[in-house]
Amino acid sequence: MSVKMTAEDLMEFLDREFPQVSGEFAIEEVGAMRVRTRLLVGERHLRPGGTVSGPSIFALADVSVYLAILAMIGPQGLAVTTNCSIDFMRKPAAGVDLIAECRLLKLGRVLAVGDVLIYSDGLSAPVARASLTYSIPPK
């Protein structure tokens, strides 16, 4: 299966369809069944204690799987998350971007399953791991 949307295509789609998150994410790499995404961490992502908030980490995992799916199937704005499990394994560094390494484990006609490892930029140990399932709308 070949990639149908490039990183540039995906960024244009995200900015157009989800202006509320414009400027929050950068797509670093797109490949068959995978994407590398960056959360551009700012003050709004931090929680007391100076660490990145759980909802911000979830958002990075969620958008990463969404973009990996769209890269493979094309622009379908109505693909939606149906399940998410996330393990927070260590405290992310404060004020440092987070990197998501996402791979799709299954891309079917109506369901997709993705796995995401999230790292603080520059660190080798992941700060979180997430597994997400998406529902793909019928054509």
VEXFIMI-107577 format. One line per 3 residues: number of its first residue (from 0); for each residue z, y, x of N, C-alpha, C. Coordinates in steps of 0.2 Angstrom, whole numbers. Each point is the difference from the previous one (the first is absolute). Last residue first. Example, Ala and Ser with C-alpha at 12.3 -4.5 7.8 and 13.67 -1.06 7.14 Angstrom:
VEXFIMI-107577
1 = 35,-11,64,1,6,4,3,5,-4; 0,-28,2,0,6,-4,0,6,4 $
//
This chain:
VEXFIMI-107577
138 = 11,23,-85,-5,5,1,-4,1,-7; 27,-5,4,-6,-3,-1,-6,5,1; 23,4,13,-3,0,-6,-6,-3,-1 $
135 = 21,-7,16,-6,4,0,-4,0,-6; 27,-2,10,-5,-2,-5,-6,4,1; 19,-7,19,-3,5,-4,-5,-3,-5 $
132 = 23,-5,18,-5,-3,-4,-3,6,-5; 15,-2,25,-2,3,-6,-5,-4,-4; 20,1,21,-5,-4,-3,-1,3,-7 $
129 = 12,9,25,-1,0,-7,-5,-5,-2; 18,9,21,-5,-4,-2,-1,-1,-7; 12,17,21,-1,-2,-7,-6,-5,0 $
126 = 6,10,20,6,3,-4,0,-3,-7; -10,-11,25,-1,3,-7,6,3,-3; -5,-1,27,3,-4,-5,-1,3,-7 $
123 = -8,10,20,-3,-6,0,3,-4,-6; -3,28,4,4,-6,1,-3,-6,-2; -11,21,-1,2,-1,7,5,-5,1 $
120 = -3,10,-24,-5,1,5,3,-1,7; 10,-13,-20,1,7,2,-5,1,6; -5,-19,-19,3,2,6,1,7,1 $
117 = -6,-22,-19,0,7,1,5,2,7; -17,-21,-14,6,2,5,0,7,2; -10,-16,-22,0,6,4,6,0,5 $
114 = -18,-15,-18,6,-1,4,0,6,4; -12,-8,-25,0,3,7,6,0,3; -17,-10,-22,7,0,3,-1,3,7 $
111 = -14,0,-25,0,1,7,7,0,3; -16,-7,-25,6,2,4,-1,0,7; -18,-4,-16,5,5,-4,7,1,4 $
108 = -19,-12,10,-3,4,-5,4,5,-3; 8,-7,24,-3,-4,-5,-4,5,-5; 13,-2,25,-4,5,-4,-4,-4,-5 $
105 = 22,-3,19,-5,-3,-6,-3,6,-3; 13,4,19,0,-7,0,-4,-4,-5; 0,25,14,-1,-3,-7,0,-7,1 $
102 = 12,19,16,-6,-4,-1,0,-4,-7; 11,23,16,-1,-4,-6,-6,-5,0; 18,18,14,-5,-5,2,-1,-5,-6 $
99 = 11,26,4,0,-6,-4,-6,-4,3; 17,21,10,-7,-3,0,1,-7,-4; 14,26,2,0,-7,-1,-7,-3,0 $
96 = 12,23,12,-5,-3,-5,1,-8,0; 20,17,7,-6,-4,3,-4,-3,-5; 22,12,-4,-6,5,2,-6,-3,3 $
93 = 22,-15,1,-1,6,-4,-6,4,3; 2,-27,1,1,6,4,-1,6,-4; 6,-23,-12,-5,3,3,2,6,4 $
90 = 15,-23,-6,-1,7,-1,-6,4,3; 0,-27,-7,4,5,5,-2,7,-2; -7,-18,-15,3,-4,6,4,4,5 $
87 = -9,-2,-27,2,5,4,3,-3,6; -17,-10,-19,6,-1,4,0,6,5; -13,-6,-25,1,4,6,6,-2,4 $
84 = -18,-6,-22,6,-2,3,0,3,7; -15,2,-25,2,2,7,7,-3,2; -22,0,-21,6,-3,3,1,3,7 $
81 = -17,7,-14,3,-4,-5,7,-3,3; -19,22,4,5,-4,3,3,-4,-6; -26,9,-2,8,2,-1,4,-5,4 $
78 = -27,11,-4,4,-6,3,7,3,0; -18,14,-8,5,-3,-4,3,-6,2; -17,14,11,6,3,0,5,-3,-4 $
75 = -21,-7,15,2,-2,-7,7,3,-1; -21,0,19,4,4,-3,2,-2,-7; -6,-19,18,-3,7,-2,5,3,-4 $
72 = 3,-21,11,-3,-1,-6,-4,7,-2; 12,-3,21,-4,-6,-1,-4,-1,-6; 15,19,6,-5,-1,6,-4,-6,-1 $
69 = 18,3,-15,-6,5,-2,-5,-1,6; 20,-11,3,-4,-3,-5,-6,4,-2; 15,8,16,-3,-6,3,-5,-3,-6 $
66 = 14,18,-6,-6,2,4,-4,-6,3; 20,-4,-12,-5,3,-4,-6,2,4; 19,-7,12,-4,-6,-4,-5,3,-4 $
63 = 12,17,10,-4,-4,5,-3,-6,-3; 15,14,-12,-7,3,1,-4,-4,5; 22,-8,-4,-4,0,-6,-7,3,1 $
60 = 16,1,17,-2,-7,-1,-5,0,-6; 10,21,4,-5,-2,6,-2,-7,-1; 16,7,-15,-6,4,-1,-5,-2,5 $
57 = 22,-8,3,-4,-3,-6,-6,3,-1; 14,11,15,-3,-6,3,-4,-4,-5; 11,19,-8,-6,2,4,-3,-6,4 $
54 = 20,-3,-14,-6,1,-4,-6,2,5; 21,-3,11,-3,-6,-3,-7,1,-4; 7,18,19,3,-2,-6,-4,-7,-2 $
51 = 5,10,25,-5,0,-5,2,-3,-6; 18,11,16,-5,-5,0,-5,1,-6; 21,13,6,-5,1,4,-5,-5,1 $
48 = 21,4,-13,0,-5,5,-6,1,5; -3,5,-26,6,2,4,1,-5,6; -25,2,-6,6,-1,-5,6,2,5 $
45 = -29,5,0,7,-2,3,5,0,-5; -23,7,-2,0,-7,0,7,-3,2; -7,24,-1,0,-3,-7,1,-8,0 $
42 = -4,12,21,7,1,-3,1,-3,-7; -20,-10,13,2,7,0,7,0,-3; -21,-19,9,7,2,-1,2,7,0 $
39 = -22,-15,-4,1,6,4,7,3,-2; -11,-26,-1,4,5,-4,2,6,5; -21,-19,2,6,4,3,3,5,-5 $
36 = -16,-25,2,1,6,-3,6,4,3; -20,-22,2,6,3,4,1,7,-3; -12,-24,-10,0,7,1,6,2,4 $
33 = -16,-23,-10,5,3,4,-1,8,0; -16,-18,-8,6,-2,-2,6,3,3; -21,6,12,0,-5,-5,7,-3,-2 $
30 = 1,24,11,-4,-6,2,0,-5,-6; 8,27,9,-2,-4,-6,-4,-6,3; 18,21,9,-5,-5,1,-1,-4,-6 $
27 = 13,20,1,-1,-1,7,-6,-5,1; 10,18,-20,-3,-7,1,-3,-1,7; 20,16,-12,-6,0,4,-2,-7,0 $
24 = 17,16,-17,-2,-6,4,-6,1,4; 11,18,-13,6,-5,1,-2,-6,5; -15,18,-10,3,2,6,6,-4,2 $
21 = -7,-1,-25,-4,2,5,4,3,6; 7,-10,-22,2,-2,7,-4,2,5; -3,7,-23,7,1,1,2,-3,7 $
18 = -22,-2,-9,1,6,4,7,1,1; -16,-20,-7,7,1,1,2,6,4; -23,-6,-5,4,-3,-5,7,1,-1 $
15 = -14,10,18,-3,2,-6,4,-3,-6; 6,-6,22,1,8,-1,-2,2,-7; -4,-23,7,8,2,-1,1,7,-1 $
12 = -22,-7,5,2,-2,-7,7,1,-1; -8,6,21,-4,4,-5,3,-2,-7; 6,-14,18,4,7,0,-3,5,-5 $
9 = -11,-21,3,6,-1,-3,4,6,0; -20,0,11,-1,0,-8,6,-1,-3; 1,1,23,-2,6,-2,-1,0,-8 $
6 = 4,-20,12,6,4,0,-1,7,-3; -17,-18,-9,2,1,7,7,4,-1; -12,-18,-17,2,7,1,3,1,7 $
3 = -9,-21,-7,-4,4,-4,2,7,0; 1,-24,16,4,6,-2,-5,4,-4; -3,-27,0,-1,6,4,4,6,-3 $
0 = 1,-29,0,0,6,-4,0,6,4 $
//
